[in-house]
Amino acid sequence: MKYALVTGGSRGIGRSICLKLSEMGYNVLINYCSNETEANNTLSMINEKGGEGEIIKFDVSKSEEVETAIETWFLKNPDNYIEVLVNNAGIRKDTLLMWMKNEEWQDVMDINLNGFFYITRRLIKDMMIKKFGRIINVVSLSGLKGLPGQVNYSAAKAAVIGATKALAQEVARKKVTVNAVAPGFIVTDMTKDLKEDDLKAMIPMGRFGNPEEVADVVAFLASDKASYVTGEVISINGGLYT
């Protein structure tokens, strides 16, 4: 059995990625922090399609929780390893920098950047030992272009993009690839507070994207077909920014 872990896998883009990886034959570990109901809903969707998975609770921003959860899983699965990691967990706390509170800066950094570090550091060792692994980081248009009102989010996602490129070079000889996808405006809970009609006018394709369209690119990067692709950032934004 092949295993994949998706952080923030209970809803939105994360849920679509979980379903797509399941279709590829992976037993999917659906990470969540607080919404157990939605995590179980994602698992039910996987089971209904004949796939296998499990939910795994930890806060990606807390190193101790990450270590405990992963060690517990390995104790139950001593002969297996997680060969695909999708770092999808993320939050936004938008405001202008001049009004940004310390916790609004720190919370966004903790989840989006530190979360990437804690879980990737733990799993990449096994990938290198096994000489196969796929790491896909879900970043953002905000990390490439920078968006006003999102200085914290743009900084965190830009940092993960830099880390993606550096880490890819560290582990390439061990047949571990590290890539990122950068969604633009995707129809999820995270974008429901945005004025979609106004923003669609800026997008050459004239619409928001769907989570499944992000999941399809993640699936490609997780597959053998992407074995010579590493250190890349693939934009999924309808032509909004190239």
C-alpha positions as CSV (number, residue, x, y, z in Angstrom):
1,M,0.0,0.0,0.0
2,K,1.3,3.5,-0.9
3,Y,0.7,6.3,1.5
4,A,0.1,10.0,1.0
5,L,-0.4,12.8,3.6
6,V,-2.3,15.9,2.8
7,T,-2.2,18.7,5.5
8,G,-5.4,20.7,5.8
9,G,-7.2,17.9,3.9
10,S,-10.6,18.2,5.3
11,R,-12.1,20.9,2.9
12,G,-11.6,22.9,-0.2
13,I,-8.4,22.3,-2.2
14,G,-7.2,19.8,0.4
15,R,-10.3,17.7,0.0
16,S,-10.0,17.6,-3.8
17,I,-6.3,16.6,-3.5
18,C,-7.2,13.8,-1.1
19,L,-9.8,12.4,-3.5
20,K,-7.5,12.7,-6.5
21,L,-4.6,10.9,-4.7
22,S,-7.0,8.2,-3.6
23,E,-8.0,7.7,-7.3
24,M,-4.3,7.2,-8.0
25,G,-4.2,4.3,-5.5
26,Y,-2.9,6.0,-2.4
27,N,-4.0,5.3,1.1
28,V,-4.6,9.0,2.1
29,L,-3.8,10.4,5.5
30,I,-6.2,13.3,5.9
31,N,-4.8,15.8,8.3
32,Y,-7.0,18.2,10.2
33,C,-6.6,20.5,13.2
34,S,-10.1,21.2,14.5
35,N,-12.9,20.2,12.1
36,E,-13.2,16.5,12.6
37,T,-16.6,16.4,11.0
38,E,-15.3,17.7,7.7
39,A,-12.3,15.4,7.8
40,N,-14.6,12.4,8.3
41,N,-16.7,13.7,5.4
42,T,-13.6,13.6,3.2
43,L,-12.8,10.1,4.3
44,S,-16.4,9.0,3.6
45,M,-16.0,10.4,0.0
46,I,-12.8,8.4,-0.4
47,N,-14.5,5.2,0.9
48,E,-17.5,5.7,-1.3
49,K,-15.3,5.6,-4.4
50,G,-13.6,2.4,-3.2
51,G,-10.5,4.1,-1.8
52,E,-8.8,3.9,1.6
53,G,-7.6,6.5,4.1
54,E,-7.7,7.7,7.6
55,I,-7.9,11.0,9.5
56,I,-4.9,12.2,11.5
57,K,-5.2,15.2,13.8
58,F,-2.4,17.6,14.5
59,D,-1.7,21.4,14.3
60,V,1.0,21.8,11.7
61,S,2.3,24.9,13.5
62,K,3.1,22.9,16.6
63,S,6.3,20.9,16.3
64,E,5.4,18.6,19.2
65,E,2.0,17.7,17.8
66,V,3.5,16.9,14.4
67,E,6.2,14.7,15.9
68,T,3.7,12.8,18.2
69,A,1.1,12.2,15.5
70,I,3.7,11.0,12.9
71,E,5.5,8.8,15.4
72,T,2.2,7.2,16.5
73,W,1.3,6.5,12.9
74,F,4.7,4.9,12.2
75,L,4.4,2.7,15.3
76,K,1.1,1.3,13.8
77,N,2.7,1.0,10.3
78,P,6.3,0.0,10.9
79,D,6.9,-1.4,7.5
80,N,5.5,1.6,5.5
81,Y,6.4,5.2,4.8
82,I,4.7,8.2,3.5
83,E,5.9,8.7,0.0
84,V,3.8,11.7,-1.0
85,L,3.4,14.9,1.1
86,V,1.2,17.7,0.1
87,N,1.7,20.8,2.3
88,N,-1.7,22.4,1.9
89,A,-2.7,23.7,5.3
90,G,-2.9,27.5,5.4
91,I,-4.7,30.5,6.7
92,R,-5.2,34.1,5.8
93,K,-5.5,37.1,8.1
94,D,-5.8,40.0,5.8
95,T,-5.3,43.6,6.8
96,L,-3.0,46.5,5.8
97,L,0.5,46.3,7.3
98,M,0.0,49.6,9.2
99,W,-2.8,48.0,11.2
100,M,-1.5,44.4,11.4
101,K,-1.3,43.0,14.9
102,N,1.6,40.9,16.0
103,E,-0.6,37.8,16.2
104,E,-2.0,38.3,12.7
105,W,1.6,38.2,11.4
106,Q,2.7,35.4,13.6
107,D,-0.3,33.1,13.1
108,V,0.0,33.3,9.3
109,M,3.7,32.5,9.5
110,D,3.2,29.7,12.0
111,I,0.7,27.8,9.8
112,N,1.9,28.5,6.3
113,L,5.7,28.6,6.8
114,N,6.6,26.8,10.0
115,G,4.0,24.1,9.3
116,F,5.8,23.3,6.0
117,F,9.1,23.1,7.9
118,Y,7.9,20.8,10.8
119,I,6.2,18.1,8.7
120,T,8.6,18.2,5.8
121,R,11.6,17.8,8.0
122,R,10.1,14.7,9.6
123,L,9.0,12.9,6.5
124,I,11.8,13.7,4.0
125,K,14.3,11.5,5.9
126,D,12.3,8.4,5.0
127,M,11.8,9.5,1.4
128,M,15.6,9.8,1.1
129,I,16.3,6.4,2.6
130,K,13.7,4.8,0.3
131,K,15.1,6.8,-2.6
132,F,11.6,8.0,-3.7
133,G,9.4,10.8,-2.6
134,R,7.1,13.6,-3.8
135,I,6.6,16.8,-1.9
136,I,4.1,19.3,-3.3
137,N,3.6,22.7,-1.6
138,V,0.4,24.6,-2.1
139,V,1.5,28.2,-2.3
140,S,-0.4,31.1,-3.8
141,L,-0.5,33.9,-6.4
142,S,0.1,36.1,-3.4
143,G,3.5,34.6,-2.9
144,L,4.5,35.3,-6.5
145,K,3.0,38.7,-7.2
146,G,2.3,40.0,-3.7
147,L,-1.2,41.3,-3.0
148,P,-2.1,44.4,-1.0
149,G,-3.7,43.6,2.4
150,Q,-1.8,40.3,2.4
151,V,1.8,41.3,3.4
152,N,1.8,38.5,6.0
153,Y,0.4,35.8,3.6
154,S,2.5,37.0,0.7
155,A,5.7,36.8,2.8
156,A,4.9,33.3,4.1
157,K,4.0,31.9,0.7
158,A,7.1,33.6,-0.9
159,A,9.2,31.9,1.8
160,V,7.8,28.5,1.0
161,I,8.5,29.1,-2.7
162,G,12.2,29.8,-1.9
163,A,12.3,26.8,0.4
164,T,10.8,24.6,-2.4
165,K,13.6,25.6,-4.8
166,A,16.4,25.1,-2.2
167,L,15.1,21.8,-0.9
168,A,14.6,20.4,-4.4
169,Q,18.4,20.8,-5.0
170,E,19.2,19.1,-1.6
171,V,17.3,15.9,-2.3
172,A,17.3,15.5,-6.1
173,R,20.0,12.8,-6.1
174,K,17.8,10.6,-3.9
175,K,14.9,10.7,-6.4
176,V,12.8,13.0,-4.3
177,T,11.1,15.8,-6.1
178,V,9.9,19.1,-4.5
179,N,7.5,21.3,-6.3
180,A,4.8,23.9,-5.7
181,V,1.5,24.9,-7.1
182,A,0.4,28.5,-6.9
183,P,-3.4,28.8,-7.2
184,G,-5.0,32.1,-8.0
185,F,-8.7,32.7,-7.1
186,I,-10.2,29.3,-6.4
187,V,-13.8,28.7,-5.2
188,T,-13.3,27.6,-1.6
189,D,-14.2,28.7,1.9
190,M,-11.0,30.8,1.9
191,T,-12.2,33.0,-1.0
192,K,-15.9,33.2,-0.1
193,D,-15.4,36.7,1.5
194,L,-14.0,38.1,-1.8
195,K,-16.0,40.1,-4.3
196,E,-16.0,37.5,-7.1
197,D,-17.7,39.6,-9.7
198,D,-15.2,42.4,-9.4
199,L,-12.2,40.0,-9.4
200,K,-13.4,37.9,-12.4
201,A,-13.1,41.0,-14.6
202,M,-9.3,40.9,-13.9
203,I,-8.9,37.2,-14.9
204,P,-8.4,36.5,-18.6
205,M,-10.4,33.3,-18.4
206,G,-13.2,35.3,-16.7
207,R,-13.9,32.9,-13.8
208,F,-12.6,31.6,-10.6
209,G,-10.9,28.2,-10.7
210,N,-12.2,25.0,-9.1
211,P,-10.4,22.9,-6.4
212,E,-10.4,19.9,-8.8
213,E,-8.3,21.9,-11.3
214,V,-5.6,22.4,-8.6
215,A,-5.8,18.7,-7.6
216,D,-5.2,17.6,-11.1
217,V,-1.9,19.5,-11.3
218,V,-0.9,18.1,-7.8
219,A,-1.7,14.6,-9.0
220,F,0.6,15.1,-12.0
221,L,3.5,16.3,-9.8
222,A,2.9,13.3,-7.5
223,S,3.0,10.8,-10.4
224,D,5.9,9.1,-12.2
225,K,5.2,11.3,-15.2
226,A,6.8,14.2,-13.3
227,S,10.0,12.3,-12.3
228,Y,12.2,15.0,-14.0
229,V,10.3,18.0,-12.7
230,T,11.6,19.5,-9.5
231,G,12.1,22.9,-8.0
232,E,9.2,24.3,-10.0
233,V,6.2,26.5,-9.2
234,I,3.2,26.0,-11.4
235,S,0.6,28.7,-11.5
236,I,-3.0,27.9,-11.7
237,N,-4.7,31.2,-12.1
238,G,-6.5,31.5,-15.4
239,G,-3.9,33.8,-16.9
240,L,-4.2,36.4,-14.2
241,Y,-0.4,36.5,-13.6
242,T,2.3,34.9,-15.6
